[in-house]
């Protein structure tokens, strides 16, 4: 079973434990954090959306992101779950001039 929750939407699930007790757990999705709450525990899970298309390997996309939008190597790397060094390598491969560290 799969259920997608929109931000601020709450799902309440009732379940029976091995010893026959009935318990409830609430699940809420808010700002990319999913919170599971039952009577005993609260668990927060940070949801990280990873872009599986490797756009950073496309010269035009990388010029737009890094030069036109002034995004950092770290920001681009975080989107694709790669290291900033990977982005640096592709910038160099495409002869895209890089900025000094700390400067946007």
C-alpha positions in Angstrom: 0.0 0.0 0.0 1.3 3.5 -0.8 -0.1 6.8 0.4 1.3 10.2 -0.5 0.7 13.0 2.0 0.7 16.6 1.0 2.2 19.2 3.3 0.3 19.6 6.6 -1.9 16.6 5.8 -2.3 14.2 8.7 -2.8 10.4 8.5 -3.9 8.5 11.6 -3.3 4.7 11.6 -4.8 2.3 14.3 -3.0 -1.0 14.8 -3.1 -3.9 17.2 0.1 -4.9 19.1 1.2 -8.6 19.7 -0.4 -8.5 23.2 -3.7 -7.3 21.8 -3.5 -3.7 22.7 -4.8 -1.2 20.2 -2.5 1.7 19.4 -2.5 4.7 17.0 0.2 6.4 15.1 -0.1 9.7 13.4 1.9 10.6 10.4 2.3 14.2 9.2 4.3 15.6 6.3 5.5 19.2 6.7 8.3 21.0 5.0 10.0 17.9 3.7 10.0 16.4 7.2 7.7 13.4 8.0 6.8 12.9 11.7 5.5 9.6 13.1 4.0 9.9 16.5 2.5 7.1 18.7 1.9 7.1 22.4 5.6 6.2 23.2 7.7 7.6 20.4 8.1 10.5 18.0 10.3 9.9 15.0 11.1 12.6 12.5 12.4 11.7 9.1 13.9 14.4 6.8 12.9 13.7 3.2 15.5 14.5 0.7 14.4 14.7 -2.9 17.1 13.6 -5.3 17.0 14.4 -8.9 17.9 11.2 -10.8 18.5 12.9 -14.1 22.1 13.9 -14.3 21.6 17.3 -15.8 25.0 18.4 -14.6 26.4 16.3 -17.4 24.7 18.6 -19.9 26.8 21.7 -20.8 23.8 24.0 -21.5 22.1 23.0 -18.3 25.2 23.5 -16.3 25.9 26.9 -17.8 22.4 28.0 -17.0 22.6 26.7 -13.4 26.1 27.8 -12.5 26.6 30.9 -14.6 23.1 32.4 -15.3 21.5 31.4 -12.0 24.7 31.9 -10.0 24.2 28.6 -8.2 27.1 27.2 -6.2 28.8 23.9 -6.9 27.6 22.7 -3.4 23.9 23.6 -4.3 24.0 21.8 -7.6 25.8 18.8 -6.0 23.2 18.6 -3.2 20.4 18.4 -5.8 22.0 15.4 -7.4 23.4 13.8 -4.3 27.0 14.0 -5.6 30.0 15.8 -4.3 30.9 19.4 -5.3 34.1 17.9 -6.8 31.9 16.1 -9.3 30.3 19.3 -10.4 33.8 21.0 -10.5 35.0 18.2 -12.8 32.1 18.7 -15.2 32.6 22.5 -15.2 36.3 22.0 -16.1 35.4 19.3 -18.7 33.1 21.8 -20.4 35.6 24.7 -20.0 33.1 26.7 -17.9 35.0 29.3 -15.8 34.6 28.7 -12.1 34.3 31.3 -9.4 36.5 31.6 -6.4 35.3 30.0 -3.2 32.7 31.9 -1.2 31.8 34.2 -4.0 28.5 34.0 -5.9 
